[in-house]
Structure formats: C-alpha cells, structure tokens
Amino acid sequence: MSILEADGVIQLTPSAFSFDGPTRVAEPLATTTPQLSRPRRWLRGLAGLLGTGFQAFWLITVLALMTALPLVQLISFGYLLDIAGRLTNGRGIRDSLDWLRPAGQLGKAIMAMLLVALPIALLGHWASVAEVVSPGSDQAITLRQLAGGLVVLGTLHLGWAWARGGRVWHYFWPQPILFLKRAWRPSTWAQAADRFGGWLASWHFGKRFWLGVRGAAATLIWLLPATVIIATNRHGQTGLAGLVGALAFLALGFALTYLPMLQANFAAEDRFGAMFAVRRIRGDFRHAPWAWVGAMMLALVLLPIPLYLLKVEPPPPELVWLPTWLFIAFMMPARIACGLALRRARNRPARVGWVAGLSRWSARATIVPIVAVYLLFVYLSQYTSWDGLQTWVQQHAVLVPVPFVAK
C-alpha cells in the first residue's frame, strides 16, 4: 500500500505496506497430462484393435449359430436390421453393434472352459489307457481321482472368475485370499446372479426377435414378384406365363432398388409402415446420391454375389453353421453401409442447380446396372443352387443371411 494525501484526507493504497512493490496475484500452475511415448501408444492401439477383433469374431459366431436354427434365425435378422436402424438414427458404429461386448465376454468364457477342460481330458485319457494296460492298477485309480479333483477345482475356478466379472485376469489369477473372504457369503453369489441377469438382458432377444418377424414379413411382401416368378417357371415358361414372369422380374428389380434402404428406415422408425415409405426414401436419395450408390454396390453386388458359390452344395447338417459364418461376416458390413448412407442423406441439405441434378441422374443411371447384375446372378443361381427355384425367395442380401435350412 501507499499513503496519499488529498484535501487533508489521508488515503491508504495497497502498496503502502508492501516491501517488494505491488502485490502480484499468483497464477495457477498449468496442469499437463503425461504424454505416452509413441511405442506405448502403438501398443495400446494394437491391443484395442485385437480386442475389438476378438469381440467381432465371437459376435459373428453367435449370429451364425443363431442363423442356423429355425425361428432363432429371426433374432439374427432383427439384429442386423437394428444395426442399420441405429446408424440411421445417428448412433456410432460401436454403439450400433451393442452385442460386441457381451459376445466378447461369452467368447472368453468359452475359451476358459476349453482351457480348463484340456488337462481334465488328458488325465481321463491317461486313466483309460492305464486301465486297458493294467486293469484295476493304482496308476489308473490315481489318474481317475486326479481327473475328478481337477473337475471340482476347474468348476470352482470358473465359477469364481465369472462371479468377479469374467474379465481376462480373473481367469488367470483366482485371488485365493479374496475367495476365502467372500466365497462363503450369499451376497457374493447374489450379486453375481444379478450381473448375469443384466448381461442376459443386454442382448434384448425379445426386441430383436419381434423386429426380425416384422421385418421378414414386410420384406416378403416386397418379394411377392419373386413368388410369381417361381409359380410361372414351375412347369416351364411358355405363352402368358412367360409374359407374367417377365413383368414380375421387372417388378422385383424395382423393389430391390429401394428395399435395402427401406429396411434401414423400418428399423430406424420401428414401424411396420416405414417399410413402404417409398416417397420418403426417394427424397432421401436426393441428399446423398453417391453414398446411396456405394451402399447399394456393397449390399447387392460386392458382398452377396460371391456367397452364391456356397449354395451350390448343401453342407452336412452338423456343419450348417460354418458357411453361415461367412454369410454373416459379409452381410453385416452391407447393413452398416446402408445405415451410414441413409444417415448421411438425412444429415445433408439437398443440393440445387444443374450440377446437382446431373449428379443425381448419373447416380440413378448407375443403380440400374447394379440391380441388373444382382438379378442376373439370382437368375443363374436357380440352375446352380441346390434349392433350385427357392433361391428367388431365399435371398440373403435382403432376408435372413443363411442359404440353408437346418434339419
């Protein structure tokens, strides 16, 4: 502080009692987050990529197993529709693939059970060999007892790992001290049961099944021309039947021009009538025509057509899910592409002017050969596929992505 005198009045200023001049306000220290080194960032990114790949593998496996089962197929179909619908509504890709995390947890549990079962199976095999070599020997009895003890220990180890959350380190380190403290408490297993119930509810099986039922029904309505084609070709295509079949072929091409995007629109609105909102879909096309073309190329040509090679011969019933794994792996990106294209169309304003008009008409002209190529392969597949004319209805590009019916 400083002392000032004005008109006989003494005034004090802050510098009057300061020995080092005016007081300075201390500035807050800048907080900096430690930067990871480049190798550590690479390792962290690689670990995240491997973890996502592991989850994706088990997600496709779960969907393939579902798709190979009658009626359960509709859950898989509903989930694929829901992916496109969530993306259309603005969700992220990982948020739209909400089964990634529970599928990864299921995969870790299955792999842990397989690892635990390996030494048990090995001891059981040695016990059976010892019993053959020397029936009733001490070695055979000892090996059988060791196998039984491993069954008990393995069951406790897996149960305790699942009760703690089923993470990777839970399977490798059982935390025996914590087990002795908490395993005897009923609340420990009650909490584990609640977590399992939440994990099971996270799949939303009922919601996906109902979405798949309605989506399949509405899609079959759009595929009625395919049914007409089957009826006209059943006893040979002659005369009026050939004309009707040709008109149905053109009608099917018109339906396929809009059907992938209509399915995404249906899943986004969760409303049966949204599957027939052709006017709105045509309006969406004006906003992002070339994104539309890219999605249609993936959904009707690049991804589904190679899969027709798997329909030449039916697989054994016990291996029906193996080719279905490839069908899911190919058709899931097609659903993602349709959802992203429709979201882009709804988030962009319509362009005006003759350049935009020329771009839209060029995109429309490009979609025509895309649909034509797809229809050509569907037409040829009735002569190469083991199910013959049924291939007109069993179109994995727009229906349940499985070419086989489990028996």
Secondary structure, 3 states (H helix, E strand, C coil): CCEEEECCEEEECHHHHCCCCCCCCCCCCCCCCCCCCHHHHHHHHHHHHHHHHHHHHHHHHHHHHHHCCCCCHHHHHHHHHHHHHHHHCCCCHHHHCCCHHHHHHHHHHHHHHHHHHHHHHHHHHHHHHHHHHCCCCHHHHHHHHHHHHHHHHHHHHHHHHHHCCCCHHHHHCCCHHHHHHHCCCHHHHHHHHHHHHHHHHCCCHHHHHHHHHHHHHHHHHHCHHHHHHHHHHCCCCCHHHHHHHHHHHHHHHHHHHHHHHHHHHHHHHCCHHHHHCHHHHHHHHCCCHHHHHHHHHHHHHHCCHHHHHHHCCCCCHHHCHHHHHHHHHHHHHHHHHHHHHHHHHHHCCCCCCHHHHHHHHHHHHHHHHHHHHHHHHHHHHHHHCCCHHHHHCCCCCCCCCCCCCCC
